[in-house]
Amino acid sequence: MKLNRRQFTKTAGTGSIALAIAWQQACSEVAESGEVSTETVEVLLDSQGSRGIYQESQEFERLRRAVSGMIRTQQNLRDFTIDEDEQPSTVFWRG
């Protein structure tokens, strides 16, 4: 099946919206219970493509724990306070 530009944009947009909603669901699950549910990880994984090695229960559980840990780390980084007068540690120069 060949997609035109409009169909591709619609399909890609729908997929990215579903992925964003699933990620928000995962973040709220971690905030409430400390873990991501199996169903949410399955949605996230399926939106990325084939499951590959995560079809095995051990690898899937490892992924589920990793997603939970990543969300907690992301929240810790976002909650970290920095003084307004703190200079950035990296400066980008246009060369």
GROMACS elastic network, one bead per residue, 0.5 to 0.9 nm:
[ bonds ]
;  ai    aj funct       b0    kb
    3     6     6  0.79056   500
    3     7     6  0.57224   500
    3     8     6  0.58408   500
    4     7     6  0.54027   500
    4     8     6  0.61568   500
    4     9     6  0.86679   500
    5     8     6  0.51073   500
    5     9     6  0.61233   500
    5    10     6  0.86089   500
    6     9     6  0.51708   500
    6    10     6  0.61878   500
    6    11     6  0.86052   500
    7    10     6  0.51158   500
    7    11     6  0.60867   500
    7    12     6  0.84958   500
    8    11     6  0.51143   500
    8    12     6  0.59626   500
    8    13     6  0.83252   500
    9    12     6  0.51431   500
    9    13     6  0.58455   500
    9    14     6  0.84252   500
   10    13     6  0.51298   500
   10    14     6  0.61019   500
   10    15     6  0.85983   500
   11    14     6  0.52091   500
   11    15     6  0.62229   500
   11    16     6  0.86845   500
   12    15     6  0.51068   500
   12    16     6  0.61367   500
   12    17     6  0.85520   500
   13    16     6  0.51894   500
   13    17     6  0.60891   500
   13    18     6  0.85866   500
   14    17     6  0.51780   500
   14    18     6  0.62312   500
   14    19     6  0.86311   500
   15    18     6  0.51705   500
   15    19     6  0.61675   500
   15    20     6  0.86405   500
   15    47     6  0.70838   500
   16    20     6  0.60750   500
   16    21     6  0.85726   500
   16    47     6  0.85463   500
   17    20     6  0.50770   500
   17    21     6  0.61925   500
   17    22     6  0.85875   500
   18    21     6  0.51330   500
   18    22     6  0.61323   500
   18    23     6  0.85798   500
   18    43     6  0.88356   500
   18    44     6  0.88418   500
   18    47     6  0.79153   500
   19    22     6  0.50781   500
   19    23     6  0.61151   500
   19    24     6  0.86260   500
   19    43     6  0.79798   500
   19    44     6  0.63984   500
   19    47     6  0.64800   500
   19    48     6  0.85400   500
   20    23     6  0.50660   500
   20    24     6  0.62032   500
   20    25     6  0.85968   500
   21    24     6  0.50947   500
   21    25     6  0.61851   500
   21    26     6  0.86571   500
   22    26     6  0.62081   500
   22    27     6  0.86886   500
   22    40     6  0.64334   500
   22    41     6  0.83458   500
   22    43     6  0.67751   500
   22    44     6  0.62615   500
   23    27     6  0.62196   500
   23    28     6  0.86674   500
   23    40     6  0.81605   500
   23    41     6  0.89887   500
   23    44     6  0.72062   500
   24    27     6  0.50446   500
   24    28     6  0.62058   500
   24    29     6  0.85832   500
   25    28     6  0.51862   500
   25    29     6  0.61489   500
   25    30     6  0.87005   500
   25    36     6  0.85761   500
   25    40     6  0.72123   500
   26    29     6  0.51008   500
   26    30     6  0.62970   500
   26    31     6  0.86824   500
   26    35     6  0.82350   500
   26    36     6  0.55303   500
   26    37     6  0.75568   500
   26    40     6  0.62872   500
   26    41     6  0.76958   500
   26    44     6  0.89200   500
   26    67     6  0.84178   500
   26    68     6  0.79343   500
   26    71     6  0.80396   500
   27    30     6  0.52371   500
   27    31     6  0.62685   500
   27    32     6  0.87383   500
   27    36     6  0.77750   500
   27    68     6  0.82201   500
   27    71     6  0.62869   500
   27    72     6  0.83967   500
   27    75     6  0.88919   500
   28    32     6  0.61598   500
   28    33     6  0.85273   500
   28    36     6  0.86437   500
   29    32     6  0.51249   500
   29    33     6  0.57953   500
   29    34     6  0.67669   500
   29    35     6  0.62521   500
   29    36     6  0.55697   500
   29    37     6  0.72947   500
   29    68     6  0.89622   500
   30    33     6  0.54003   500
   30    36     6  0.56909   500
   30    37     6  0.88325   500
   30    68     6  0.63900   500
   30    69     6  0.89317   500
   30    71     6  0.72267   500
   30    72     6  0.73306   500
   31    34     6  0.58352   500
   31    35     6  0.80647   500
   31    72     6  0.82797   500
   32    35     6  0.81205   500
   33    36     6  0.79255   500
   34    68     6  0.72359   500
   34    72     6  0.82839   500
   35    64     6  0.81079   500
   35    65     6  0.73961   500
   35    67     6  0.85924   500
   35    68     6  0.54510   500
   35    69     6  0.83986   500
   36    39     6  0.83946   500
   36    40     6  0.66942   500
   36    41     6  0.69288   500
   36    64     6  0.65780   500
   36    65     6  0.77016   500
   36    67     6  0.72999   500
   36    68     6  0.56932   500
   37    40     6  0.53938   500
   37    41     6  0.64958   500
   37    42     6  0.87129   500
   37    64     6  0.77420   500
   38    41     6  0.52519   500
   38    42     6  0.61623   500
   38    43     6  0.87660   500
   38    60     6  0.87488   500
   38    61     6  0.83616   500
   38    64     6  0.70419   500
   39    42     6  0.50425   500
   39    43     6  0.63341   500
   39    44     6  0.87386   500
   40    43     6  0.51092   500
   40    44     6  0.62446   500
   40    45     6  0.85303   500
   41    45     6  0.59380   500
   41    46     6  0.84044   500
   41    60     6  0.86574   500
   41    63     6  0.81385   500
   41    64     6  0.63015   500
   41    67     6  0.79502   500
   42    45     6  0.50236   500
   42    46     6  0.59079   500
   42    47     6  0.84385   500
   42    51     6  0.87079   500
   42    60     6  0.89145   500
   43    46     6  0.51476   500
   43    47     6  0.60903   500
   43    48     6  0.87420   500
   44    47     6  0.52972   500
   44    48     6  0.66293   500
   45    48     6  0.52908   500
   45    49     6  0.67906   500
   45    50     6  0.75610   500
   45    51     6  0.63802   500
   45    54     6  0.85652   500
   46    49     6  0.53049   500
   46    50     6  0.63195   500
   46    51     6  0.66462   500
   47    50     6  0.84443   500
   48    51     6  0.82438   500
   49    52     6  0.87465   500
   50    54     6  0.89719   500
   51    54     6  0.52553   500
   51    55     6  0.57947   500
   52    55     6  0.61341   500
   52    56     6  0.85866   500
   53    56     6  0.60814   500
   53    59     6  0.66160   500
   53    60     6  0.78918   500
   54    57     6  0.69763   500
   54    58     6  0.79061   500
   54    59     6  0.51256   500
   54    61     6  0.83317   500
   54    62     6  0.87613   500
   54    63     6  0.75521   500
   55    58     6  0.86948   500
   55    59     6  0.73972   500
   55    60     6  0.65361   500
   56    59     6  0.55166   500
   56    60     6  0.61023   500
   56    61     6  0.86814   500
   57    60     6  0.50215   500
   57    61     6  0.60965   500
   57    62     6  0.85792   500
   58    61     6  0.52578   500
   58    62     6  0.62869   500
   58    63     6  0.87277   500
   59    63     6  0.62024   500
   59    64     6  0.86472   500
   60    63     6  0.50243   500
   60    64     6  0.61857   500
   60    65     6  0.87323   500
   61    65     6  0.62620   500
   61    66     6  0.85104   500
   62    65     6  0.52762   500
   62    66     6  0.61341   500
   62    67     6  0.86970   500
   63    67     6  0.61083   500
   63    68     6  0.85995   500
   64    67     6  0.52412   500
   64    68     6  0.63541   500
   64    69     6  0.87150   500
   65    68     6  0.51180   500
   65    69     6  0.61771   500
   65    70     6  0.85869   500
   66    69     6  0.50249   500
   66    70     6  0.60183   500
   66    71     6  0.85842   500
   67    70     6  0.50352   500
   67    71     6  0.61963   500
   67    72     6  0.86763   500
   68    71     6  0.52693   500
   68    72     6  0.63546   500
   68    73     6  0.87247   500
   69    72     6  0.51288   500
   69    73     6  0.61590   500
   69    74     6  0.85556   500
   70    73     6  0.50632   500
   70    74     6  0.60597   500
   70    75     6  0.85938   500
   71    74     6  0.50120   500
   71    75     6  0.61992   500
   71    76     6  0.86369   500
   72    75     6  0.51400   500
   72    76     6  0.61972   500
   72    77     6  0.86942   500
   73    76     6  0.50348   500
   73    77     6  0.62176   500
   73    78     6  0.86177   500
   74    77     6  0.52083   500
   74    78     6  0.62482   500
   74    79     6  0.86530   500
   75    78     6  0.50294   500
   75    79     6  0.60531   500
   75    80     6  0.86053   500
   76    79     6  0.51001   500
   76    80     6  0.61915   500
   77    80     6  0.52614   500
   77    81     6  0.87372   500
   78    81     6  0.80890   500
   82    85     6  0.83626   500
   82    86     6  0.67243   500
   83    86     6  0.52518   500
   83    87     6  0.88824   500
   84    87     6  0.83422   500
   86    89     6  0.89889   500
   87    90     6  0.87250   500
   88    91     6  0.67652   500
